[in-house]
Amino acid sequence: MQKIGIVDWRRSEDFAPVMLVIGGKPRLVRSLHEVADALIAAWPTDDGKEYIAAIKTCLDAIQGNIPATVARAALIHAAEEAGIRVIAVVH
């Protein structure tokens, strides 16, 4: 697998924001750091095929193996699996 390069996982320039509604509270996700934080600290469950895939994909993106957009898509799939409302954010 070819590396994309060193990734600043707290940077949000290459990441289209997405709003998740977790436990009735909105959570804005604008970077790989915020993807990881949402999956680890705020997710209502720690199982599910899409959840596990999102964790792995986020790690791959942080390591520079895949684009942040792939991790964003995995997050959305995991949210759908968990019944978490997803709202696209226009910036």
VMD Tcl script that draws the C-alpha trace (Angstrom):
set ca {
  {0.00 0.00 0.00}
  {1.42 3.39 -0.99}
  {1.47 6.05 1.70}
  {-0.16 9.37 0.94}
  {2.31 11.19 3.16}
  {2.51 12.52 6.66}
  {-0.94 13.47 7.88}
  {-1.76 16.19 10.37}
  {-4.78 14.43 11.84}
  {-5.99 17.59 13.56}
  {-6.11 19.56 10.29}
  {-9.45 19.98 8.62}
  {-8.65 21.44 5.18}
  {-9.16 18.14 3.34}
  {-12.13 17.04 5.42}
  {-15.69 18.08 4.62}
  {-17.45 18.68 7.97}
  {-20.28 16.44 9.04}
  {-22.65 16.80 11.99}
  {-23.57 13.72 14.02}
  {-26.41 13.69 16.50}
  {-25.27 11.32 19.25}
  {-27.57 10.85 22.22}
  {-29.59 13.88 21.16}
  {-26.52 16.12 21.16}
  {-25.02 17.54 17.96}
  {-21.34 16.82 17.41}
  {-19.45 18.55 14.61}
  {-16.72 16.41 13.02}
  {-14.16 18.40 10.99}
  {-10.97 16.33 11.06}
  {-9.54 12.85 11.53}
  {-8.87 13.76 15.16}
  {-12.58 14.47 15.64}
  {-13.51 11.23 13.83}
  {-11.33 9.27 16.25}
  {-12.71 11.16 19.24}
  {-16.31 10.56 18.18}
  {-15.72 6.85 17.59}
  {-13.82 6.29 20.83}
  {-15.36 8.73 23.30}
  {-18.92 9.34 22.15}
  {-20.11 6.29 20.21}
  {-23.13 4.58 21.78}
  {-21.82 1.08 21.10}
  {-18.45 -0.55 20.59}
  {-19.44 -3.24 18.15}
  {-20.84 -3.56 14.68}
  {-19.20 -4.33 11.37}
  {-19.25 -0.72 10.15}
  {-18.03 0.61 13.51}
  {-14.98 -1.68 13.47}
  {-14.33 -0.76 9.84}
  {-14.51 2.96 10.72}
  {-11.98 2.53 13.54}
  {-9.56 0.72 11.21}
  {-10.12 3.19 8.37}
  {-9.55 6.17 10.65}
  {-6.27 4.67 11.84}
  {-5.19 4.01 8.24}
  {-5.99 7.63 7.33}
  {-4.10 8.99 10.36}
  {-1.09 6.90 9.30}
  {-1.32 8.38 5.79}
  {-2.24 5.14 4.05}
  {-5.59 6.36 2.70}
  {-7.27 9.76 2.19}
  {-9.28 11.39 4.98}
  {-12.33 11.25 2.71}
  {-12.36 7.46 3.02}
  {-12.40 7.72 6.82}
  {-15.23 10.26 6.60}
  {-17.28 7.86 4.47}
  {-16.59 5.01 6.92}
  {-17.74 7.24 9.79}
  {-21.01 7.92 7.99}
  {-21.58 4.20 7.35}
  {-20.91 3.44 11.02}
  {-23.32 6.19 12.06}
  {-26.04 4.76 9.82}
  {-25.41 1.31 11.31}
  {-25.74 2.72 14.85}
  {-28.85 4.78 14.07}
  {-26.97 8.06 14.52}
  {-28.38 10.96 12.56}
  {-25.91 12.44 10.03}
  {-26.24 16.00 8.76}
  {-24.04 17.34 5.95}
  {-22.48 20.69 6.81}
  {-22.02 23.32 4.14}
  {-18.90 25.37 4.68}
}
mol new
graphics top color blue
foreach p $ca { graphics top sphere $p radius 0.5 }
foreach p [lrange $ca 0 end-1] q [lrange $ca 1 end] { graphics top cylinder $p $q radius 0.2 }
display resetview
